[in-house]
Amino acid sequence: MSGSSDNVLVNPAVPNNNEVDTLLIEKFTGVVHEQYLKGENLLSGFTVQEVVGTNMVSNKSIGETELQTLTPGQDPDATGTEFNKNALIVDTIVLGRNTVHSLHDLQNDFELLSKLAKNQMGKLKTLEDQMVIQQLLAGGATGGAYDPYANTITGGVSRVSGHGVAINVELIDTLAQANDPYKLVSAIEIAIMGLVIQRVPIAGLKCIVPVSEFGLLVDYGFIAQTEGGSNESEGTNFSGLTGKLKGYNLPIMGSTEFTQMKLNPHDGATNHLLSNDNNGNRYDVTSDMEVANAIIYGSDALLAGRTINLQSDIFFDKKTKGNFIDSWFAEGCIPDRYDNIAIVGSTGAAANTAVDTKAKGKAKATKTYA
């Protein structure tokens, strides 16, 4: 008979039919998915291809069509079109695990359950957000240099003819330019212009900067509320500060994970958890990435794939007499359209003269340069 005696308490929410584990998994899974939506959620800005039965995600790039004039009495020439395939292999499962030695405490203490889920999801989201930032920087590193005064792009890699290249704005490696708000915002604007002249729609672009760079731009009035006219940031995006870049109406975020990736790459480990020999340690943070100052990107910047959706489980281990709480998934991303990525980094051996020239014009009314 189910019920509570003077000395034995029975939880009325749990029927006496061996369904305790089922109820626990259902409750825990709900908390996991709630927490997974939080964080900076940078991957939500891209199309994530979910595949079953394979660990490869791919797409194709199509080159431009050549136009010609029609001559009366003559057949038009047939022109070829260039194709390129980009493929991503998802080859690593990432797991979060906690253990609790009392099932009864786990079931009834929702505070404990919530904290376990937050801990696991927080770590998974940190991993994912930093993966996105690192791969955007990797794509930007292939870029060319844009001169806004000559209106030329030098260097850079494109997928096919007709596609543009990434833009890489190099500031002097002493940080003298990056620490100057007029030069920093000038570098970001040059990066944006380098994409726009390649017919990349500005309406779909976004900007990410570390928190220190975001604060610097806010202090000097380069970041405004959505309505403009103010140097205040527009609320928060969970752990990221957000606003609009004045003059371009471009969403800009001060990213905690961008900052943490620079300060403590891979959480102090030698390699990123997603890196391995098979992918050439693709997700590792390089020294150039550690001095990055800004990323501008569009929705086609990355090819992202997921072979195992977020899953969770609670199970009892007879050997340890403990209950384990697991959460895991398998995903990855790589650069896709290079002309959807522009970066600013303090990697140059000399000062960027185009940035200095633009900064002088921008600061003419408020600051004097030698």
C-alpha positions in Angstrom: 0.0 0.0 0.0 1.4 3.4 -1.0 1.5 6.1 1.6 3.4 7.6 4.6 3.6 5.8 7.9 4.8 7.4 11.2 8.4 6.6 10.3 8.5 6.0 6.5 7.9 8.9 4.2 6.8 8.2 0.6 7.0 10.9 -2.0 3.5 11.2 -3.5 4.9 12.6 -6.7 6.6 9.3 -7.5 4.4 6.2 -8.1 5.4 2.8 -6.8 6.0 1.4 -10.3 9.7 1.7 -10.9 9.4 4.9 -13.0 11.7 7.0 -10.8 14.5 7.1 -13.3 12.1 8.1 -16.1 10.8 11.0 -14.1 14.2 12.2 -13.2 15.5 12.2 -16.8 12.5 14.1 -18.0 12.9 16.8 -15.3 16.6 17.1 -15.9 16.4 17.3 -19.6 14.1 20.3 -19.3 16.6 22.1 -17.2 19.4 21.2 -19.7 17.6 22.7 -22.7 16.7 25.8 -20.8 20.3 26.5 -19.8 21.6 25.6 -23.3 19.7 28.6 -24.7 21.7 30.9 -22.5 25.2 32.2 -22.8 26.2 34.3 -25.8 24.7 31.7 -28.1 26.8 32.8 -31.1 26.1 29.7 -33.1 22.5 30.8 -33.4 23.6 33.4 -36.0 24.5 30.6 -38.5 22.6 27.8 -40.1 23.6 24.6 -38.3 23.2 21.5 -40.4 22.0 18.5 -38.4 22.9 15.2 -40.0 22.1 11.5 -39.1 24.1 8.5 -40.4 27.2 10.5 -41.3 29.7 12.9 -39.6 30.2 15.0 -42.7 28.5 18.3 -43.5 29.2 20.0 -46.8 28.1 22.7 -49.2 29.1 24.1 -52.6 30.1 27.5 -53.8 29.2 28.7 -57.3 31.3 31.2 -59.2 30.0 34.2 -61.0 28.3 34.1 -64.4 30.0 36.0 -67.2 27.9 38.4 -69.2 28.4 39.1 -72.9 26.8 41.0 -75.7 24.9 39.4 -78.4 26.2 39.9 -82.0 23.6 39.6 -84.7 24.1 36.5 -86.8 26.6 34.9 -84.4 26.0 32.2 -81.7 26.9 33.4 -78.1 29.9 31.8 -76.5 29.3 29.2 -73.7 31.2 30.2 -70.5 32.1 27.8 -67.7 31.1 28.3 -64.1 33.5 27.5 -61.3 32.4 25.2 -58.4 34.0 24.6 -55.0 33.0 22.1 -52.2 33.5 22.9 -48.6 33.2 20.0 -46.1 33.2 19.7 -42.3 33.9 16.5 -40.4 32.4 16.4 -36.9 34.7 14.0 -35.1 34.5 14.7 -31.3 31.8 14.2 -28.7 32.0 16.6 -25.8 30.6 15.4 -22.4 29.7 17.0 -19.1 29.3 14.6 -16.1 28.4 15.0 -12.5 27.9 12.3 -9.8 25.6 12.4 -6.8 25.4 9.6 -4.3 21.8 10.1 -3.2 19.0 9.7 -5.7 16.4 10.9 -3.2 18.3 14.2 -2.7 18.8 14.6 -6.4 15.1 14.2 -7.1 13.7 16.4 -4.4 16.3 19.2 -4.4 15.5 21.2 -7.5 18.1 23.7 -6.5 20.8 21.0 -6.8 19.4 19.8 -10.1 19.4 23.3 -11.5 22.9 24.0 -10.4 24.2 20.8 -12.0 22.5 21.6 -15.3 23.8 25.2 -15.2 27.3 24.0 -14.6 27.2 21.5 -17.5 25.5 23.7 -19.9 27.6 26.7 -19.0 30.7 24.7 -19.9 29.2 23.4 -23.1 28.1 26.9 -24.2 31.5 28.3 -23.3 33.1 25.7 -25.5 30.7 26.4 -28.4 30.9 30.2 -28.2 34.7 30.2 -28.2 34.7 27.7 -31.1 32.7 30.1 -33.2 35.0 33.1 -32.3 38.1 31.0 -33.0 36.9 29.8 -36.4 35.8 33.3 -37.4 39.3 34.5 -36.6 40.8 31.6 -38.6 38.8 32.6 -41.6 39.7 36.3 -41.2 43.4 35.4 -41.1 43.2 34.4 -44.8 42.1 37.9 -45.7 43.6 40.7 -47.7 44.3 44.3 -46.7 41.8 47.0 -47.7 43.0 50.5 -48.4 40.0 52.8 -48.1 41.8 55.7 -49.9 43.1 53.7 -52.9 39.9 51.6 -52.7 42.0 48.4 -53.3 42.2 45.0 -51.6 45.6 43.4 -51.6 45.9 39.6 -51.1 43.3 37.3 -49.6 41.8 33.9 -50.5 38.5 33.4 -52.3 36.5 30.2 -52.7 35.6 30.7 -56.4 35.7 33.5 -58.9 33.2 36.1 -58.2 33.4 35.6 -54.4 35.3 38.1 -52.4 38.0 37.6 -49.7 38.1 38.2 -46.0 39.5 41.5 -44.7 42.3 41.5 -42.2 43.1 44.9 -40.7 46.4 44.7 -38.9 47.2 47.2 -36.2 50.7 47.7 -34.7 51.6 44.9 -32.3 52.5 47.3 -29.5 48.7 47.8 -28.9 49.2 51.6 -29.3 46.6 51.7 -32.1 44.2 49.2 -30.5 44.2 51.2 -27.2 43.3 54.4 -29.0 39.5 54.6 -29.4 39.7 56.7 -32.5 42.1 54.3 -34.2 40.2 51.2 -33.0 36.9 52.4 -34.4 38.6 53.5 -37.6 40.0 50.0 -38.0 36.6 48.5 -37.5 35.1 50.8 -40.0 37.8 50.0 -42.6 37.1 46.3 -42.0 33.3 46.9 -42.6 34.0 48.9 -45.8 36.3 46.2 -47.1 33.4 43.8 -47.0 30.7 46.2 -48.3 32.7 47.1 -51.4 32.6 43.4 -52.3 28.8 43.6 -52.3 28.4 41.9 -48.9 25.0 43.3 -47.5 25.7 45.5 -44.5 22.2 44.7 -43.2 23.3 41.2 -42.2 26.7 42.0 -40.6 27.4 41.9 -36.9 30.5 42.9 -34.8 32.0 41.2 -31.8 34.7 42.7 -29.7 36.3 41.8 -26.3 34.8 43.5 -23.3 37.7 46.0 -22.9 37.4 47.2 -26.5 33.6 47.5 -26.0 34.1 49.6 -22.9 36.6 51.9 -24.7 34.2 52.5 -27.6 31.3 53.2 -25.2 33.4 55.7 -23.2 34.1 57.7 -26.3 30.6 57.6 -27.7 31.1 55.3 -30.7 28.5 52.8 -29.5 24.9 54.0 -29.2 21.5 52.7 -28.2 19.3 51.4 -31.0 17.7 54.8 -31.3 21.0 56.5 -31.6 22.1 59.8 -30.0 23.6 58.2 -26.9 26.8 56.5 -25.9 25.1 54.0 -23.7 25.0 50.3 -24.7 21.7 48.6 -25.4 21.1 46.2 -22.5 22.8 42.8 -22.3 22.8 39.6 -24.2 23.1 37.2 -21.3 26.9 37.6 -20.6 27.5 40.0 -23.5 27.1 43.7 -23.7 25.3 44.9 -26.8 24.7 48.1 -28.7 24.9 49.7 -32.2 28.0 51.0 -33.9 27.3 54.7 -34.7 27.3 55.7 -38.3 26.8 52.1 -39.5 23.8 51.0 -37.4 25.7 47.7 -37.0 24.9 45.4 -34.0 28.0 45.2 -31.8 28.6 43.0 -28.8 31.2 43.0 -26.0 31.8 39.3 -25.7 32.9 37.7 -22.5 33.9 34.6 -24.3 36.1 36.5 -26.8 37.8 38.1 -23.7 38.2 34.7 -21.9 39.5 33.0 -25.1 42.3 35.6 -25.3 43.1 35.6 -21.5 43.0 31.8 -21.0 43.0 29.8 -24.3 41.5 26.3 -23.9 41.0 26.9 -20.2 44.8 26.5 -19.8 45.0 23.2 -21.7 47.5 22.8 -24.6 44.7 22.1 -27.1 41.1 22.8 -27.5 38.7 19.9 -26.6 37.5 19.7 -30.2 41.1 19.6 -31.6 42.8 16.4 -32.5 45.3 15.0 -35.0 42.7 14.1 -37.5 41.5 17.7 -37.9 45.0 19.2 -37.5 44.2 20.8 -34.2 41.9 23.1 -36.1 40.2 24.7 -33.0 43.4 25.7 -31.2 43.9 29.4 -30.4 47.0 30.9 -32.1 49.1 33.7 -30.8 47.6 36.0 -33.4 44.1 35.2 -32.2 45.2 36.2 -28.6 45.7 39.8 -29.8 42.5 40.1 -31.9 40.5 43.2 -31.3 37.3 42.8 -33.4 35.4 40.5 -35.7 32.8 41.5 -38.3 30.8 38.7 -39.8 27.8 37.7 -41.9 25.5 34.7 -41.6 27.4 32.8 -44.4 30.8 33.1 -42.6 30.8 29.6 -41.2 29.8 26.1 -42.2 28.4 24.5 -39.0 27.2 21.0 -38.4 25.9 18.9 -35.5 25.8 15.1 -35.6 24.6 14.5 -32.1 22.0 16.9 -30.6 22.2 17.8 -27.0 21.3 14.8 -24.9 21.2 14.0 -21.2 20.9 11.0 -19.0 20.7 10.0 -15.3 21.8 6.5 -14.4 22.8 4.5 -11.4 26.2 2.8 -11.4 26.3 -0.4 -9.3 30.1 -0.4 -8.9 30.3 3.1 -7.4 26.8 3.1 -5.9 26.4 6.6 -7.3 24.1 8.4 -9.7 25.6 10.0 -12.7 24.2 13.0 -14.6 25.5 13.3 -18.2 25.0 15.9 -20.9 26.7 15.6 -24.3 26.7 16.6 -28.0 28.9 16.6 -31.1 29.3 19.6 -33.3 31.8 21.7 -35.2 32.3 24.6 -37.6 34.8 25.9 -40.2 35.1 29.1 -42.3 32.8 29.1 -45.3 32.4 32.3 -47.3 35.6 34.3 -46.6 33.9 37.5 -47.8 31.6 37.3 -44.8 34.5 37.7 -42.4 36.6 40.7 -41.4 38.9 40.9 -38.4 41.0 43.6 -36.6 44.1 42.4 -34.8 47.3 43.8 -33.3 49.6 41.7 -35.4 51.4 44.3 -37.5 55.1 45.1 -37.3 54.3 48.8 -38.1 51.4 51.2 -37.6 48.6 51.0 -40.1 48.8 54.3 -41.9 45.2 54.1 -43.3 43.9 53.7 -39.8 46.0 56.7 -38.6 44.7 58.8 -41.5 41.1 58.0 -40.8 41.5 58.5 -37.1 42.9 62.0 -37.6 39.9 63.0 -39.6 37.5 61.4 -37.1 39.2 63.1 -34.1 39.9 66.5 -35.8 37.3 68.4 -33.7 38.0 66.7 -30.4 41.7 65.5 -30.3 45.0 66.7 -31.6 47.5 64.4 -33.2 51.2 65.2 -33.8 
